Amino acid sequence: MTMSDSRRRVREFLDRHDTMTLATVGPSGEARAAAVFYAVDDELNLYFLSSPDSRHSLDLQRDPRVAATIQADGQDWREICGLQIEGTAHLVAGASETVRAARLFARRFDFLQGLLDDGVGEVPVALRGPLAESRFHVLRPARFRLIDNARGFGHKEEFRVDGPSDG
C-alpha cells in the first residue's frame, strides 16, 4: 500500500464527513476538545470557523499544537472507521487566504453562500452575528492515521504530510 493510496483514502474520508473534534492545550497544560465544522483543501489542510473568544481559539494563540478526530456516529464495531490527525492550527492570515477559506466553506456548506455574496445574502439570520464575529483557522496536518475495521480489526494506515503547506 502506497502513501498515495492512503492519502486518497484520507481525502475521500474527509469529503464524506464535515465535523471534527479538535483537541487543544489549555493554559495549564490540560487537554480540551471542541467539535467544529471543517472544509478541506487539496493539500489536506482543514479550515474551521471559531469565535476569537472561544476556549480553543484562545488556546491556539498560546500553543498551536492540536490533535483531531473525525468519525461517524453509531458504527458497528466491525465497520468502525475514523481518522486521527496531529498538526498545528492558527488564525488564517491575510485577505487572500481568508477569501480562499470562505470559498471552501461556502462550497461545502450551502447555507454559507452569503459569505461570498454581499456578506449577508442567504446566511440564516441566527448565524449572521456569530459569523461576522468568527474567524477562520487552518489546521495544517503533520500526520494522519486512518482506522478502518472493515479492512480488518484494528487496520491502520498512517502517513506524514510532506512539509508545511502555505496553501
Rosetta blueprint (number, residue, H / E / L):
1 M L
2 T L
3 M H
4 S H
5 D H
6 S H
7 R H
8 R H
9 R H
10 V H
11 R H
12 E H
13 F H
14 L H
15 D H
16 R H
17 H L
18 D L
19 T E
20 M E
21 T E
22 L E
23 A E
24 T E
25 V E
26 G L
27 P L
28 S L
29 G L
30 E L
31 A E
32 R E
33 A E
34 A E
35 A E
36 V E
37 F E
38 Y L
39 A E
40 V E
41 D L
42 D L
43 E L
44 L L
45 N L
46 L E
47 Y E
48 F E
49 L E
50 S E
51 S L
52 P L
53 D L
54 S L
55 R H
56 H H
57 S H
58 L H
59 D H
60 L H
61 Q H
62 R H
63 D L
64 P L
65 R E
66 V E
67 A E
68 A E
69 T E
70 I E
71 Q E
72 A L
73 D L
74 G L
75 Q L
76 D L
77 W H
78 R H
79 E H
80 I L
81 C E
82 G E
83 L E
84 Q E
85 I E
86 E E
87 G E
88 T E
89 A E
90 H E
91 L E
92 V L
93 A L
94 G L
95 A H
96 S H
97 E H
98 T H
99 V H
100 R H
101 A H
102 A H
103 R H
104 L H
105 F H
106 A H
107 R H
108 R H
109 F L
110 D H
111 F H
112 L H
113 Q H
114 G H
115 L H
116 L L
117 D L
118 D L
119 G L
120 V L
121 G L
122 E L
123 V L
124 P L
125 V H
126 A H
127 L H
128 R H
129 G H
130 P H
131 L H
132 A H
133 E H
134 S L
135 R E
136 F E
137 H E
138 V E
139 L E
140 R E
141 P E
142 A E
143 R E
144 F E
145 R E
146 L E
147 I E
148 D E
149 N H
150 A H
151 R H
152 G L
153 F L
154 G L
155 H L
156 K E
157 E E
158 E E
159 F E
160 R E
161 V L
162 D L
163 G L
164 P L
165 S L
166 D L
167 G L
